[in-house]
Amino acid sequence: MSRQQNTAAPSTTPHIVIIGAGFGGLGMGIQLKKAGIDAFTILEKAASVGGTWRDNTYPGAACDVPSHLYSYSFEPKSDWTRKFGLQPEIRSYMESCVAKYHLHDHIQFNTEVETAAFDKAAGQWVIKTKTGMTLKARVLITATGQLNQPAYPRIKGMEDFKGTVFHSARWDHDFDPTGKSVAVVGTGASAIQFVPQIVPKVKQLKLFQRSGAWVIPKPDRPFTGFEQWLFESIPIVDRLYRTYIYWKNESRALAFTRYGFILELWALLSKINMRQHVKDHAKRKKLTPDYKIGCKRLLISNDWFPAMNEDHVDIVTDAIERVTKDGVVTADGKEHKIDAIIYGTGFKATDFLAPMKITGLNGLDLNEAWKDGAEAYKGMNVSGFPNLFIMYGPNTNLAHSSIIFMLESQMRYILQCVRLLLDPGLHYMNVKASRQKAFGEAIQKRLQSSVWVQGCNSWYINESGKVVSNWPGFTFSFRLLTGKLDLQDYELQPAPSATPEAASSRAA
């Protein structure tokens, strides 16, 4: 058995519990260890680390953020093979970080959290897993990400289909598309990557889309051996290159959040790129989006439009009415006979901590607290849920830069809070409802000038139309915002006065 699958023996009362072993959870664990804090356990529902980079193994899976920026600043990798990392290399990088920082001893694999409830009297979180384990922790940190629960469309008859069917985030590697008629539902970031990989193999591919996607060229290529040597031998070159990428990407925030007209230059680039590669006018018309560029995720690819140009690729824009045992019936009454259905329909990004049940003070359910749309102070704290910190929480997603930068900002902030909670004289800290409300209102006000409220439906927005995913500004502004812990933002509950140690600590 590989070490990756071994089960660590956690403390029965860990000081800190982290849920999730993706970039957020692993990075938080590393920062805790660097700070000399070893009393933590990482609970991971799967048998290995990696998060979305473990789950998404479809052909062509890659990152759309440059490799040197999509990695920890404290753990640079000089030998990235490409400008934009592929899934196997990104996952390998994460595994190397686990090995270097000896995180295996802290990770409990195959352990999915079912419930977490705050015990006010004890000042602890009581965490119950699907394996029947119960853990108690002073601090609960969730690092489940926004892209971990696949979203399936609601289509009549889906269960009747007799062929192969799966979601791109749960790719069936036993499936061989060679010579088959395949239906792909959805044209999001995953489909943009895997469709060109299977088009040369299939007999026919039918792409069912609600609207086209804005796709611009991907400035990707392999790094040369000399470039890798330079990054390794002269580390300042590696750091300067990362800094260059950071500021280049950071400038794009202006287009998404304030000056939407800049995006029209990318729209023009997308149309030129499409015209160069897709010769059929009818196909180009179907592929042209009907919404403002940037309103949904802007995609990058060099092989999407060439794949769409193939004669055996059929773009279907009529709505799917139902699925039969042999195929898909569209609104025009036509039945499309197929051998397999691949859903490239994304994730339940706005559900955040689902399907876990999180209960705070006085029995407050997090789903109830978020009934009008998820929100959190600085994307991390929710009033009524003391000592709970959400990584990659509401309004921390990006459309222009690396989420790793945002996660590292949160790690620094959470570490300040953890150090505070090490004080035995402090029972818990709970963000003030007024501070959370003011922060949320300020965020939503800023979002009103962004491209994401321009009328399209996207995973950035919940069912009521509230932008719950994206950060409305620069990443460095978030870094500054989270740089210092202001105790005035929190209700600090002292430990019970009956405890002599707590009393002396408060007096000090």
C-alpha positions as CSV (number, residue, x, y, z in Angstrom):
1,M,0.0,0.0,0.0
2,S,1.4,3.4,-0.9
3,R,1.9,5.9,1.9
4,Q,-0.6,8.2,0.2
5,Q,-3.3,5.8,1.2
6,N,-2.2,5.2,4.7
7,T,-4.4,6.5,7.5
8,A,-2.9,8.8,10.0
9,A,-3.8,8.4,13.6
10,P,-5.2,11.7,14.7
11,S,-5.3,13.1,18.2
12,T,-8.7,12.6,19.8
13,T,-8.7,16.3,20.7
14,P,-6.7,18.2,18.1
15,H,-6.4,21.9,18.6
16,I,-7.1,22.6,14.9
17,V,-9.0,20.6,12.3
18,I,-8.7,21.5,8.6
19,I,-11.2,20.0,6.2
20,G,-9.7,19.3,2.7
21,A,-6.3,18.4,1.4
22,G,-6.2,20.7,-1.7
23,F,-4.1,23.8,-2.1
24,G,-5.8,25.6,0.7
25,G,-5.7,22.9,3.3
26,L,-2.1,21.8,2.5
27,G,-0.9,25.4,2.5
28,M,-2.5,26.1,5.8
29,G,-1.0,23.0,7.3
30,I,2.5,24.0,6.1
31,Q,2.1,27.5,7.6
32,L,1.0,26.0,10.9
33,K,4.1,23.8,11.0
34,K,6.3,26.7,10.1
35,A,4.8,28.6,13.0
36,G,5.7,25.7,15.3
37,I,2.0,24.6,15.7
38,D,1.8,20.8,15.2
39,A,-1.6,20.1,16.9
40,F,-3.7,19.9,13.8
41,T,-5.4,17.3,11.7
42,I,-6.4,17.5,8.1
43,L,-9.5,15.5,7.2
44,E,-9.6,14.4,3.5
45,K,-12.6,12.6,2.1
46,A,-10.6,10.9,-0.7
47,A,-7.7,8.5,-0.5
48,S,-5.1,11.1,-1.6
49,V,-4.3,14.7,-1.7
50,G,-4.9,17.2,-4.5
51,G,-8.4,18.5,-4.3
52,T,-9.6,19.6,-7.7
53,W,-6.3,18.5,-9.2
54,R,-6.9,14.9,-8.0
55,D,-10.5,14.8,-9.1
56,N,-10.2,16.4,-12.6
57,T,-8.2,13.9,-14.6
58,Y,-10.0,14.3,-17.9
59,P,-7.8,14.4,-21.1
60,G,-6.2,17.8,-21.5
61,A,-6.8,19.0,-17.9
62,A,-4.6,22.0,-17.3
63,C,-4.5,25.3,-15.4
64,D,-5.4,28.6,-17.0
65,V,-3.1,30.5,-14.7
66,P,0.7,30.5,-15.4
67,S,2.6,27.8,-13.5
68,H,5.0,30.1,-11.6
69,L,2.0,32.0,-10.2
70,Y,-0.2,29.0,-9.6
71,S,2.1,27.6,-6.9
72,Y,3.0,28.6,-3.3
73,S,5.2,31.7,-3.1
74,F,7.1,29.9,-0.2
75,E,7.7,26.8,-2.3
76,P,8.8,27.8,-5.8
77,K,9.2,25.1,-8.5
78,S,11.9,26.1,-11.0
79,D,11.4,23.1,-13.4
80,W,7.8,23.6,-14.5
81,T,7.6,21.9,-18.0
82,R,5.2,24.4,-19.5
83,K,4.1,28.0,-19.0
84,F,0.6,26.6,-18.0
85,G,0.8,23.5,-15.9
86,L,-0.9,20.3,-16.8
87,Q,-2.9,18.3,-14.2
88,P,-0.4,15.5,-13.5
89,E,2.4,18.0,-12.9
90,I,0.3,20.2,-10.6
91,R,-0.8,17.2,-8.5
92,S,2.8,16.0,-8.4
93,Y,3.9,19.4,-7.1
94,M,1.3,19.2,-4.3
95,E,2.4,15.7,-3.3
96,S,6.0,16.9,-3.2
97,C,5.0,19.7,-0.8
98,V,3.3,17.1,1.4
99,A,6.4,15.0,1.5
100,K,8.8,17.9,2.1
101,Y,6.8,19.3,5.1
102,H,5.9,15.9,6.5
103,L,2.2,16.5,6.3
104,H,1.2,12.8,5.9
105,D,1.3,12.4,9.7
106,H,-1.4,15.0,10.0
107,I,-3.8,13.8,7.2
108,Q,-6.7,11.5,7.9
109,F,-7.7,10.0,4.4
110,N,-11.0,8.5,3.4
111,T,-12.7,10.7,6.1
112,E,-15.6,12.8,4.9
113,V,-17.0,15.3,7.4
114,E,-20.8,15.0,7.9
115,T,-21.5,17.6,10.6
116,A,-19.7,20.2,12.6
117,A,-21.4,21.8,15.6
118,F,-20.0,24.5,18.0
119,D,-20.2,23.6,21.7
120,K,-20.5,27.0,23.3
121,A,-19.9,25.7,26.8
122,A,-16.6,24.0,25.9
123,G,-15.6,26.6,23.3
124,Q,-15.0,23.8,20.8
125,W,-16.1,22.4,17.5
126,V,-17.5,18.9,17.5
127,I,-16.8,17.3,14.2
128,K,-18.5,14.0,13.1
129,T,-17.4,12.1,10.0
130,K,-19.2,9.6,7.9
131,T,-16.8,6.9,9.2
132,G,-18.3,7.4,12.7
133,M,-15.4,9.3,14.1
134,T,-15.9,12.3,16.4
135,L,-13.2,14.9,16.9
136,K,-13.1,18.1,18.9
137,A,-11.2,21.2,18.0
138,R,-10.7,24.8,19.2
139,V,-10.4,25.9,15.6
140,L,-12.1,24.6,12.5
141,I,-10.7,25.6,9.1
142,T,-12.6,24.6,6.0
143,A,-10.6,24.3,2.8
144,T,-13.1,22.4,0.6
145,G,-12.8,24.9,-2.3
146,Q,-15.6,26.2,-4.6
147,L,-15.1,23.5,-7.3
148,N,-15.5,20.2,-5.6
149,Q,-19.1,19.2,-6.0
150,P,-20.0,18.4,-9.7
151,A,-23.2,20.0,-11.0
152,Y,-25.5,17.9,-13.1
153,P,-28.2,19.4,-15.2
154,R,-31.8,18.5,-14.5
155,I,-33.0,16.7,-17.6
156,K,-36.0,14.3,-17.8
157,G,-35.0,10.7,-18.5
158,M,-31.3,11.0,-17.5
159,E,-31.5,7.7,-15.7
160,D,-32.9,5.9,-18.8
161,F,-29.8,6.2,-20.9
162,K,-28.2,2.8,-21.6
163,G,-24.8,4.0,-22.8
164,T,-21.8,5.3,-21.0
165,V,-22.4,8.5,-19.0
166,F,-20.2,10.5,-16.6
167,H,-19.2,14.0,-15.5
168,S,-16.0,15.4,-16.7
169,A,-14.9,15.9,-13.1
170,R,-15.3,12.1,-12.5
171,W,-13.8,11.0,-15.8
172,D,-14.3,7.3,-16.7
173,H,-10.9,6.2,-17.9
174,D,-12.2,2.8,-18.9
175,F,-14.3,4.6,-21.6
176,D,-12.7,4.5,-25.0
177,P,-14.3,7.1,-27.3
178,T,-12.7,5.6,-30.5
179,G,-15.3,5.2,-33.2
180,K,-18.2,6.2,-31.0
181,S,-20.9,8.9,-31.2
182,V,-20.5,11.1,-28.1
183,A,-22.6,13.8,-26.7
184,V,-21.0,16.6,-24.7
185,V,-23.3,18.7,-22.6
186,G,-21.9,22.1,-21.7
187,T,-19.1,24.4,-23.1
188,G,-17.4,25.5,-19.9
189,A,-13.7,25.5,-18.9
190,S,-13.5,21.7,-18.7
191,A,-15.2,21.0,-22.1
192,I,-12.9,23.6,-23.7
193,Q,-10.0,21.3,-22.6
194,F,-11.2,17.8,-23.1
195,V,-13.3,18.1,-26.3
196,P,-10.3,18.8,-28.5
197,Q,-8.6,15.7,-27.0
198,I,-11.4,13.3,-28.0
199,V,-12.5,14.9,-31.3
200,P,-9.8,13.0,-33.3
201,K,-11.0,9.7,-31.9
202,V,-14.7,9.8,-32.0
203,K,-16.9,8.9,-35.0
204,Q,-19.2,11.9,-34.2
205,L,-19.3,14.5,-31.5
206,K,-22.5,16.4,-30.7
207,L,-21.9,19.5,-28.6
208,F,-25.0,20.6,-26.7
209,Q,-24.6,24.2,-25.7
210,R,-26.9,27.0,-24.3
211,S,-24.5,29.7,-25.6
212,G,-21.1,29.9,-27.0
213,A,-18.0,30.7,-24.9
214,W,-15.6,33.6,-25.3
215,V,-12.3,31.9,-26.0
216,I,-9.0,33.7,-26.6
217,P,-5.6,32.2,-27.5
218,K,-3.5,30.6,-24.7
219,P,0.0,31.9,-24.6
220,D,1.4,28.5,-23.7
221,R,4.5,26.6,-24.7
222,P,7.1,24.3,-23.1
223,F,9.9,25.9,-21.1
224,T,13.3,25.3,-22.6
225,G,16.0,23.5,-20.7
226,F,18.0,26.8,-20.6
227,E,15.0,28.6,-19.0
228,Q,14.6,25.8,-16.4
229,W,18.4,26.0,-15.6
230,L,18.1,29.7,-15.3
231,F,15.2,29.5,-12.8
232,E,17.1,26.9,-10.8
233,S,20.6,28.4,-10.8
234,I,19.6,32.1,-10.4
235,P,16.5,32.1,-8.1
236,I,16.1,35.8,-8.4
237,V,15.2,35.2,-12.1
238,D,12.5,32.8,-11.0
239,R,11.1,35.4,-8.5
240,L,11.3,38.2,-11.1
241,Y,9.5,36.1,-13.6
242,R,6.7,35.4,-11.1
243,T,6.5,39.1,-10.2
244,Y,6.2,40.0,-13.9
245,I,3.4,37.4,-14.4
246,Y,1.6,38.7,-11.2
247,W,1.5,42.3,-12.3
248,K,0.6,41.5,-15.8
249,N,-2.4,39.5,-14.6
250,E,-3.3,42.0,-11.9
251,S,-3.8,44.7,-14.5
252,R,-6.7,42.7,-16.0
253,A,-8.7,43.3,-12.8
254,L,-9.6,46.7,-14.1
255,A,-11.3,45.3,-17.1
256,F,-13.5,43.0,-15.1
257,T,-14.4,45.3,-12.2
258,R,-14.4,48.9,-13.6
259,Y,-13.6,49.4,-17.2
260,G,-15.6,46.8,-19.1
261,F,-14.9,48.4,-22.4
262,I,-11.3,47.0,-22.3
263,L,-12.9,43.5,-22.5
264,E,-14.1,44.3,-26.0
265,L,-10.5,44.1,-27.2
266,W,-10.5,40.5,-26.1
267,A,-13.9,39.9,-27.7
268,L,-12.4,41.1,-31.0
269,L,-9.4,38.8,-30.5
270,S,-11.8,35.9,-29.9
271,K,-13.8,36.6,-33.0
272,I,-10.6,36.9,-35.1
273,N,-9.4,33.7,-33.7
274,M,-12.7,31.9,-34.4
275,R,-12.8,33.2,-38.0
276,Q,-9.2,32.0,-38.6
277,H,-10.0,28.4,-37.6
278,V,-13.7,27.8,-38.1
279,K,-14.6,28.0,-41.8
280,D,-18.3,27.3,-41.7
281,H,-20.3,30.4,-41.2
282,A,-23.2,28.6,-39.5
283,K,-20.9,27.1,-37.0
284,R,-19.3,30.5,-36.3
285,K,-22.7,31.9,-35.6
286,K,-23.5,29.2,-33.1
287,L,-20.2,29.6,-31.4
288,T,-20.5,33.3,-31.0
289,P,-21.6,34.1,-27.4
290,D,-24.8,36.1,-26.8
291,Y,-23.6,37.8,-23.6
292,K,-21.0,40.4,-22.8
293,I,-17.5,39.1,-22.6
294,G,-16.2,38.5,-19.1
295,C,-19.7,38.0,-17.7
296,K,-19.0,34.3,-17.6
297,R,-15.5,32.8,-17.2
298,L,-13.2,33.9,-20.0
299,L,-11.6,30.8,-21.5
300,I,-8.2,30.3,-23.1
301,S,-7.4,27.6,-25.6
302,N,-5.4,27.1,-28.8
303,D,-7.2,23.9,-30.0
304,W,-10.9,24.6,-29.3
305,F,-11.8,26.4,-32.5
306,P,-9.7,24.0,-34.7
307,A,-11.7,21.1,-33.1
308,M,-15.0,22.9,-33.8
309,N,-14.0,23.1,-37.4
310,E,-14.0,19.4,-37.9
311,D,-16.9,18.0,-40.1
312,H,-17.9,15.3,-37.6
313,V,-18.5,17.9,-34.8
314,D,-22.1,19.0,-34.7
315,I,-23.0,22.0,-32.5
316,V,-26.5,21.7,-31.2
317,T,-28.1,24.9,-29.8
318,D,-31.7,23.6,-29.4
319,A,-32.5,22.9,-25.7
320,I,-32.4,19.3,-24.5
321,E,-35.9,18.2,-23.8
322,R,-35.2,14.7,-22.5
323,V,-32.8,11.8,-22.6
324,T,-33.9,8.4,-23.9
325,K,-32.2,5.0,-23.6
326,D,-30.5,5.6,-27.0
327,G,-29.8,9.3,-27.1
328,V,-31.0,12.9,-26.6
329,V,-34.2,14.5,-27.8
330,T,-34.0,18.3,-28.4
331,A,-36.8,20.9,-28.3
332,D,-37.2,20.6,-32.1
333,G,-38.3,17.0,-31.7
334,K,-35.1,15.5,-33.2
335,E,-33.6,12.5,-31.4
336,H,-29.8,12.4,-31.5
337,K,-28.6,8.8,-31.4
338,I,-25.4,8.5,-29.3
339,D,-23.2,6.0,-27.5
340,A,-22.1,8.1,-24.5
341,I,-22.9,11.3,-22.7
342,I,-20.2,13.4,-21.0
343,Y,-21.5,16.2,-18.8
344,G,-19.1,19.2,-18.8
345,T,-21.5,21.2,-16.7
346,G,-19.2,22.5,-14.0
347,F,-19.7,22.6,-10.3
348,K,-22.0,23.7,-7.5
349,A,-19.7,26.6,-6.8
350,T,-22.2,28.8,-4.8
351,D,-23.0,25.9,-2.4
352,F,-19.6,26.3,-0.7
353,L,-19.5,23.9,2.3
354,A,-22.3,21.6,1.1
355,P,-23.1,18.9,1.8
356,M,-21.7,19.3,5.3
357,K,-24.1,20.5,8.0
358,I,-22.5,23.3,10.0
359,T,-24.2,24.5,13.2
360,G,-23.0,27.5,15.2
361,L,-24.2,29.3,18.4
362,N,-27.7,28.6,19.7
363,G,-28.3,26.0,17.0
364,L,-27.8,28.4,14.1
365,D,-27.5,26.5,10.8
366,L,-25.1,27.9,8.3
367,N,-27.6,27.2,5.4
368,E,-30.1,29.3,7.3
369,A,-27.6,32.1,7.9
370,W,-26.9,32.0,4.1
371,K,-30.5,31.8,2.9
372,D,-30.1,35.1,1.1
373,G,-26.7,34.2,-0.4
374,A,-23.4,33.2,1.1
375,E,-21.3,36.0,2.6
376,A,-18.4,36.1,5.1
377,Y,-16.3,38.8,6.7
378,K,-13.1,39.0,4.5
379,G,-14.3,35.8,2.9
380,M,-13.5,33.8,6.0
381,N,-15.7,34.5,9.1
382,V,-19.5,34.2,9.6
383,S,-21.1,35.8,12.6
384,G,-22.6,33.1,14.9
385,F,-19.9,30.6,14.0
386,P,-17.0,31.2,16.4
387,N,-13.5,30.0,15.6
388,L,-14.6,28.9,12.1
389,F,-12.4,30.0,9.2
390,I,-13.5,29.4,5.6
391,M,-10.7,29.3,3.0
392,Y,-11.7,30.2,-0.6
393,G,-15.0,31.3,0.9
394,P,-17.6,33.8,-0.5
395,N,-16.3,36.6,-2.7
396,T,-12.7,35.4,-2.8
397,N,-12.7,33.8,-6.3
398,L,-10.9,35.5,-9.1
399,A,-11.3,36.0,-12.9
400,H,-7.9,37.6,-13.5
401,S,-5.2,36.1,-11.2
402,S,-4.1,33.1,-9.1
403,I,-6.3,31.8,-6.3
404,I,-3.1,30.7,-4.6
405,F,-2.3,34.3,-3.8
406,M,-5.7,34.8,-2.2
407,L,-5.3,31.6,-0.2
408,E,-1.9,32.7,1.1
409,S,-3.4,36.0,2.2
410,Q,-6.0,34.0,4.2
411,M,-3.4,31.7,5.6
412,R,-1.6,34.7,7.1
413,Y,-4.8,36.1,8.6
414,I,-6.0,32.8,10.0
415,L,-2.5,32.2,11.6
416,Q,-2.9,35.4,13.5
417,C,-6.3,34.3,14.8
418,V,-4.9,30.8,15.7
419,R,-2.1,32.4,17.7
420,L,-4.7,34.5,19.5
421,L,-6.8,31.4,20.3
422,L,-3.8,29.6,21.8
423,D,-4.4,31.9,24.8
424,P,-6.2,29.7,27.4
425,G,-7.9,32.8,28.7
426,L,-9.8,33.2,25.4
427,H,-12.9,30.9,24.9
428,Y,-13.7,31.9,21.4
429,M,-13.8,34.8,18.9
430,N,-16.9,35.6,16.9
431,V,-17.0,38.2,14.1
432,K,-19.5,41.0,14.9
433,A,-22.7,40.8,12.8
434,S,-22.4,44.5,12.2
435,R,-18.9,44.2,10.7
436,Q,-19.9,41.3,8.5
437,K,-23.0,43.2,7.3
438,A,-21.0,46.3,6.5
439,F,-18.3,44.3,4.7
440,G,-20.9,42.4,2.7
441,E,-22.7,45.5,1.6
442,A,-19.5,47.2,0.6
443,I,-18.5,44.2,-1.5
444,Q,-21.9,44.0,-3.3
445,K,-21.8,47.8,-3.9
446,R,-18.4,47.5,-5.6
447,L,-19.6,44.5,-7.6
448,Q,-22.4,46.6,-9.2
449,S,-19.8,48.2,-11.5
450,S,-18.4,44.8,-12.5
451,V,-19.0,42.8,-15.7
452,W,-20.4,39.9,-13.7
453,V,-23.8,41.7,-13.2
454,Q,-24.3,42.3,-16.9
455,G,-27.2,39.9,-17.2
456,C,-25.8,36.5,-17.9
457,N,-26.1,33.3,-15.7
458,S,-22.8,32.0,-14.4
459,W,-21.4,30.0,-11.5
460,Y,-20.3,33.3,-10.0
461,I,-24.0,34.1,-9.2
462,N,-26.5,32.3,-7.0
463,E,-30.1,31.7,-7.9
464,S,-31.3,35.0,-6.5
465,G,-28.8,36.9,-8.7
466,K,-26.3,37.8,-6.0
467,V,-22.6,37.6,-6.9
468,V,-21.3,35.3,-4.1
469,S,-18.1,34.0,-5.6
470,N,-15.9,36.8,-7.0
471,W,-13.7,39.4,-5.4
472,P,-14.4,42.9,-6.9
473,G,-10.9,44.2,-7.1
474,F,-7.1,43.6,-7.0
475,T,-5.5,40.7,-5.1
476,F,-3.1,43.1,-3.5
477,S,-6.0,45.0,-2.0
478,F,-7.2,41.7,-0.4
479,R,-3.7,41.1,0.8
480,L,-3.7,44.5,2.5
481,L,-7.2,44.0,3.9
482,T,-6.1,40.7,5.5
483,G,-2.7,41.9,6.6
484,K,-3.6,42.7,10.2
485,L,-6.1,41.3,12.6
486,D,-8.3,44.0,14.2
487,L,-9.7,42.7,17.4
488,Q,-12.5,45.4,17.2
489,D,-14.1,43.3,14.5
490,Y,-14.7,40.4,16.9
491,E,-16.6,39.6,20.0
492,L,-13.9,38.0,22.3
493,Q,-15.5,35.6,24.8
494,P,-13.2,35.0,27.8
495,A,-12.8,31.5,29.2
496,P,-15.0,30.6,32.2
497,S,-13.8,32.5,35.2
498,A,-13.8,29.3,37.2
499,T,-10.6,28.4,35.5
500,P,-7.7,29.9,37.5
501,E,-5.4,29.7,34.5
502,A,-7.9,31.6,32.3
503,A,-8.4,34.2,35.0
504,S,-4.7,34.9,35.3
505,S,-4.3,35.0,31.6
506,R,-7.0,37.6,31.2
507,A,-5.5,39.6,34.0
508,A,-2.2,39.6,32.2
